[in-house]
Amino acid sequence: MKKIIYMCTMLVLCSFAGMAQKFALIDMEYILKNIPAYEMTNEQLAQLSQKWQGEVEAIQQEAQNMYKTYQSDLVFLSAEMKMKREEAIVKKEQEAQELKRKYFGAEGELYKKRESLMKPMQDEIYNAVKLISEEKGYQVVVDRASAMSIIFASPKIDISNEVLLKLGYSK
């Protein structure tokens, strides 16, 4: 009787082992660093960002200069002229904030530009990972760069180099 129970238990455990899922890891940062187009895109975005930041800072500087001039002329201004100058300064500061929001906000120009340039690369990587997963039977592929809860993972299950090869970049 004990042998039968033991055999049934072993049979059940072996069937669970047969249904084990296969996992793989990728390192998206590593993959992107090895794609020359990504580096060029980052450089282009950095230049665009600097240009826009310069525009915003120029308007902010204008507002500061207006305020300094206002401070120095304060004793000579009538109440009505003070109000007009204060309104002009506030308007200039609001203009700077609006421009900053337009360029760097959550739905700003920089975000849209980054998305339009990065989306094709991300789609290409996704398709390569999908093909490799289908070929090798992986049920789950985890990005180790964004998964902060991974403490240790065997390098044997990292398929980042395979993804680069599939994309046409040798590593």
Legacy VTK file of the C-alpha trace (Angstrom):
# vtk DataFile Version 3.0
C-alpha trace
ASCII
DATASET POLYDATA
POINTS 171 float
0.000 0.000 0.000
2.845 2.415 0.857
4.476 1.665 -2.490
1.298 2.566 -4.378
0.938 5.883 -2.500
4.619 6.619 -3.049
4.342 5.842 -6.777
1.217 8.002 -7.146
2.937 10.896 -5.340
5.994 10.621 -7.570
3.808 10.441 -10.679
1.959 13.629 -9.660
5.225 15.461 -8.868
6.736 14.436 -12.200
3.677 15.678 -14.084
4.044 19.094 -12.407
7.712 19.220 -13.415
6.716 18.566 -17.040
4.457 21.616 -17.012
7.124 23.980 -15.676
7.223 27.340 -17.377
10.337 28.585 -19.089
11.572 32.053 -18.177
14.079 34.362 -19.780
15.570 37.738 -18.987
16.546 40.668 -21.129
18.418 43.795 -20.156
16.762 46.597 -22.106
19.462 49.124 -21.142
22.168 46.802 -22.454
20.265 46.177 -25.680
19.603 49.871 -26.296
23.225 50.840 -25.576
24.310 48.436 -28.307
22.009 49.959 -30.933
23.721 52.923 -32.635
20.391 54.526 -33.638
19.437 54.753 -29.959
22.579 56.743 -29.120
21.958 59.098 -32.053
18.340 59.558 -30.964
19.417 60.350 -27.407
21.900 62.906 -28.704
19.243 64.489 -30.906
16.799 64.677 -27.989
19.468 66.183 -25.725
20.224 68.911 -28.273
16.532 69.669 -28.713
16.075 69.788 -24.962
18.988 72.198 -24.552
17.604 74.448 -27.274
14.169 74.578 -25.662
15.667 75.046 -22.205
17.581 78.022 -23.577
14.353 79.560 -24.865
12.659 79.123 -21.489
15.648 80.542 -19.614
15.768 83.573 -21.959
12.165 84.445 -21.095
12.809 83.871 -17.389
15.841 86.150 -17.611
13.688 88.788 -19.308
11.215 88.572 -16.427
14.046 88.939 -13.895
15.430 91.954 -15.744
11.964 93.507 -15.825
11.666 92.967 -12.071
15.100 94.509 -11.375
14.215 97.536 -13.495
10.889 97.776 -11.681
12.677 97.672 -8.307
15.067 100.449 -9.288
12.275 102.642 -10.734
9.817 101.943 -7.925
10.192 105.307 -6.166
9.535 107.230 -9.395
6.433 105.282 -10.496
2.814 106.240 -9.914
0.378 103.649 -8.551
-1.049 103.045 -12.010
2.418 102.569 -13.560
3.364 100.191 -10.727
0.287 98.067 -11.485
1.091 97.967 -15.213
4.717 96.961 -14.598
3.720 94.290 -12.054
1.172 92.872 -14.484
3.786 92.826 -17.262
6.252 91.000 -15.013
3.653 88.439 -13.949
2.606 87.962 -17.573
6.240 87.349 -18.615
6.703 84.807 -15.790
3.501 83.037 -16.832
4.735 82.997 -20.418
7.935 81.276 -19.272
5.973 78.703 -17.261
3.621 78.037 -20.162
6.520 77.553 -22.558
8.192 75.205 -20.075
4.976 73.200 -19.767
4.591 73.139 -23.565
8.089 71.758 -24.106
8.729 69.656 -21.008
5.283 68.843 -19.578
3.745 65.391 -19.311
2.277 65.692 -22.815
4.875 68.207 -24.002
6.846 68.425 -27.209
9.867 66.585 -25.782
7.678 63.662 -24.689
6.008 63.479 -28.103
9.334 63.680 -29.924
10.883 60.994 -27.702
7.891 58.734 -28.265
7.947 59.205 -32.047
11.675 58.411 -32.220
11.789 55.574 -29.667
8.574 53.739 -30.537
9.943 52.127 -33.734
13.026 50.854 -31.865
10.934 49.538 -28.981
8.563 47.797 -31.405
11.495 46.208 -33.200
12.930 44.932 -29.905
9.523 43.673 -28.805
9.087 41.745 -32.065
12.564 40.207 -31.744
11.833 39.131 -28.151
8.488 37.712 -29.251
10.100 35.683 -32.051
12.799 34.302 -29.751
10.163 33.467 -27.123
8.076 31.579 -29.649
11.110 29.735 -31.034
12.424 28.682 -27.630
9.110 28.273 -25.816
9.485 30.998 -23.187
6.246 31.831 -21.399
7.654 34.888 -19.617
10.433 37.316 -20.538
11.330 39.835 -17.833
13.304 43.043 -18.318
15.903 43.024 -15.575
16.593 46.751 -16.047
13.064 47.692 -14.977
12.304 44.816 -12.585
13.776 46.113 -9.343
12.564 43.121 -7.372
14.997 40.720 -9.087
17.813 40.159 -6.630
19.683 37.511 -8.591
19.160 35.889 -11.956
21.335 33.377 -13.676
23.132 34.753 -16.731
22.156 31.529 -18.483
18.588 32.766 -18.919
19.588 36.225 -20.207
18.707 36.417 -23.913
19.821 40.025 -24.494
22.592 39.002 -26.912
20.151 36.807 -28.841
17.824 39.794 -29.186
20.702 41.909 -30.517
21.576 39.170 -33.026
17.939 38.941 -34.121
17.963 42.719 -34.669
21.132 42.419 -36.764
23.641 43.739 -34.235
26.447 41.356 -33.361
27.594 41.135 -29.774
LINES 1 172
171 0 1 2 3 4 5 6 7 8 9 10 11 12 13 14 15 16 17 18 19 20 21 22 23 24 25 26 27 28 29 30 31 32 33 34 35 36 37 38 39 40 41 42 43 44 45 46 47 48 49 50 51 52 53 54 55 56 57 58 59 60 61 62 63 64 65 66 67 68 69 70 71 72 73 74 75 76 77 78 79 80 81 82 83 84 85 86 87 88 89 90 91 92 93 94 95 96 97 98 99 100 101 102 103 104 105 106 107 108 109 110 111 112 113 114 115 116 117 118 119 120 121 122 123 124 125 126 127 128 129 130 131 132 133 134 135 136 137 138 139 140 141 142 143 144 145 146 147 148 149 150 151 152 153 154 155 156 157 158 159 160 161 162 163 164 165 166 167 168 169 170
